[in-house]
Amino acid sequence: MLLTVRPARTEDVPVLADLYDRTYRGGYSASFDRYGPIKPGDFWWVQTEKELLLLEVNHKPAGMVIIGRREGALVAEEVIADLSAARDEQTFVQRLGAYLLQHFRRERAERLLLRTTEANPLGLSVARSLDLGFTNLLIVTTFRPRSRHVVRAPEGYAIRKGTPADVPELVRIYRECYPVAPEPAEVEGLIRRSEVRAWVAERDKYMVGFLLAEAHAGGFGDLIIGVREAHRRQGLGRALTTPAMNFFHGKQLPAVGLSWGLDGLAQAYYRGLGFTTERIYLFFEKSI
């Protein structure tokens, strides 16, 4: 069996798009940051941002590798193949793993990082063959709003649309809730965009929470929420989310919620709203 790895060319894209769609059957793609089927045009975009490699078995297309970056570090984001093309799967996995190790070393990477889904046997086999250690997981949850709902704030609270004047206090809450927060100018520019909506929660005219919702160009609704610690578990998360879901319903978009494996608060929030787990990305790595 001859395994060849080379940069993908324009003429390879239709085959790769078909393989990707058969592998994932739609849903949210972390590599493309899109929801739904991945089309040839999406591959042409990703080629400008990441390394797109074609896997050939005996000179015939059999799979792909997408290599990008996460927090500045090189990461193999996708390892996909039609294993029926390889008569000896173990040899295929070993040779692909050896290629990845060589590629990362050639790029002077200190660690080999691999991301794969829990349902991708090739990705899991490569991780095992390279003796990579599991480090984290990213849970993809989705919810498709079926109708509009009336916004009802918990007793003693009020929900209203956010304005640029709210940005300084909104950013303060953001910093209380997350380890990294955008600058006020960035948030103000965000809420002025036509595809973005903002809502804030108040108690006695004092801001205690916010939600930012975006009708993402990738075909899904994205949101981020923050509630001050003293005002959590009062139903504010659900109240703030209701107008966002109405917004996504009007755009006919599914909402996508992403949470890391140890973020139990985010996972409970999404479960409480009716989000269901669509897929799980697993992260593996080792020093090289």
Disulfide bonds with the S-S distance in Angstrom:
none
